[in-house]
């Protein structure tokens, strides 16, 4: 596989991950090429085996999260294909649609695991949905856009959760709920959602210096200079 075939990539850096018997690898979701999750060795600078095999036939795999022994991958662009795969990294078995359905799961992009739940950004229905981490069962609709700029959940993309608050990047589009997308000119911004109360507000507005089309994508919370995890992290 050549690097040119990787047209859109979502990656996880795994350095010495013992449960997967891997060392110094990147795992990459190959959205437009093989539609699988592939490995890239950082020592040899070569592509290795598929982590999630092409036989899984993931449609546009996007975001990935490793939690315990499991790898989770969001995929799909329609109600028939949208879901989150869960793969056991110890034995390679997987459930392609461990998470699917819910109120209207359409093209899941970003997702985050928090307090026994998986929170998912449903891009083509402008929703944030939650599912039980143990069973994959749908729990509730956490937030939904209403088509207006004030509705805030317009084109939900990626998310990060800290201290009970979900931080969500949005691109400003409006979904029709059946797969279509409109572009009314709403801002691309970061929205903060209080998971206890459901209250939401603009946390980071679209920068005024950026004209034309803006689409904020990835988001991560970093706390401190030397650690990715810090219990004393404040926003």
N, C-alpha and C positions, 0 to 999 in steps of 0.2 A: 504494500500500500504506500503510495506517495503522499507527501504532505499536501500536495495540491488538491487531493481528493477530499481533504477535510475542509469543507466550506464554511461550516459554522460549528464552533466547538464550545462545549461546557466541560470544565475539567476539575479534577480533584487531585491534589498532590499527596501521594502516599509514600512516605519515606520509612522503610523498614517495617511495614505492616505485617506483623507475624501471623495473624490469623489467615491472611491471604497468601502467605508464603511468597511475598513479593518484596523487592527492595528497590528503592529509588525509582519509582515509576510515576508517570502521569496516566490517569485514566481519562479518556476523552469521549464525550458523546458526539458521534459523527452524524449530524442531523441530515445532511443532504447527500452523503456518499453511501457507505455501506449500511447506514441506519442501524448501527450497533454501537456498543461501547468498546473501545479499543485501548490497548496499553502502549505506552511509549517509554522505553528504557532510557533513563537520564545518564547512565554511564556509557552506553554504546551509541546513543542517539539513533536508535532504530525502533521501528514499530514491532510490537510483539503480538501475542495472541489476543483474540477477542475476549473481553471480560464477559460481556453479554453477547452471546452468539448472534450472527446475522439471522439465524433460523427463527429467532424471536420476532423478527419482522416488526420492529418498533417503528412507528410512523413519527418522524421528526423528534427523536429523543432530545431533551432539552437540559433540564437541571438534574443534578445528582447530589445525594447526601449519603454519607456512610454513618450508620448508627449501630454500635455493637457489632454483631456478626453479619449485618445486613447492608446491602447496597440498594438504594431506592433511586429510580429514574422516572422522571415525568415524560410522557409521550402522547402523541395523538393530536389530531386537528378537528375531529368531529365527535359527535356524541357516540358514534359506534366504535371509534378507535381510541378515545381519550382515556387515560388511566395513569397509574403509577405502578411500575414494576418493582417487586421486591425480590432480591436474589440473596440466597444464603451463600456467603463467601467461603464457607468451610467446605461445602460439597458441590457448589455450582448449580444447585436446583433453584428454580425461580417460578414466581407466579406473575405472569405478564400483567394481569389486571388485579393486583392485590387491592388497589383502590380504583373504583370506577363509579360512575353514576352520581348519586347525591341529588341535590335539587336540580342541577343543570351543569355538570362538569363538561366544559368545552375548551379544549386546548390548554391543559395545565402547563403553566410555565414554572415559576418559582414556588418552592414549598419549604416549610421549616418544621422541625420536630420540637415540641415544647410540652412539658407536663403530661406526657402520655397521649398526646394528640398530634396529628399531622395537619398543619394548616396549608391550604393549597390556593394559589392564585389561578382562578379559572378565567383565562384571558378573553375568550369569545363569549362570555356571559357576564363579564364585569362583576364577578363575585369572589369573595373569600369564603372557602368552605373548610370545615374541619371533619376529620375522620379519626376513628379509634386506632391507635398505633398497634395494638395487639391483634385486632381482628380485621382491620380495614373497613369496618362498618361506618357508614355516614353518620355524623353526629348532628351538625347544624350548619345553617348559613350564618356566617359571622358578620359579613357586611356585603352590601350590594350597591351598585351605582344606580342612579335614576335618570341618566342621560344628560344631566345638567352639570355645569362646572362645580356647583355647590355639592353635588352628590359624591364627588371626590374619587370614587372607585372607577376610574375611567382608563381602561386598558391596563389592568394590573399585571405587573411583570415579576419582579423578584422581591423577596422579603427577608427580614431578619427580625428576631424576637429577643427582647431583653427586658427583664424585670416586669413582665406582664404587659408589655407594649409591643405591638407588631408594627414594624416600620416597612412601608410598602412603596416601591417605585411604580409610577404610573406613566403612560405615554400620552394620555389625553384623548385617546380614541373612545368611541362609544359603540358597544356591541348591540346587535338586534336580538340576541338570545337564540338565534338559529344558525349562527355561524358567520353572519355578515358583520362588517366593521365600517363605521362611518368616521369621518374626520371633521368635527365641527369647530376645531381650533381651541379646544380646552387645553390648559397648560399641562406640561409634563412636570411632575413634582414628587416629593416624598410625603406620604400621608402616614400619620401616627394613629393607630387604633388601640384603644384601651380594651384589652380582652375581658376584663371584669365587667365593665359597664357598657361596652359597645360604642362609646363616644369616639369620634374621629375628628382630626384637625390636620391642617397643613403644617407639616414639620419643617420641610425645606421647599420654598417656592421655586418655580422655574427661574433660573438666572436671567435677569433683564438683558444682559449682554448677549445672550444667545438668541438670534433671530431665526426665522423660518421654522422648519420642523425640528423638534427636539424629542428624543425618546430616552429617558433615563432607564438604565437597565440594571446592572448588578448592584448589590448593596451588601456590605459586611460591617459588623461592629467589631472594632479592634480596641482593646483596653490595655494601656501600658505599652512600653517600648519593646519588651522582651517576651511577652506572653500573649497568646491568642485568647486565653481565658483568665479573667480576673474578677473575683467575686466582688471587688470594690469598684467595679466599673460604673461610671455615671455618664449620663448623656447630657 
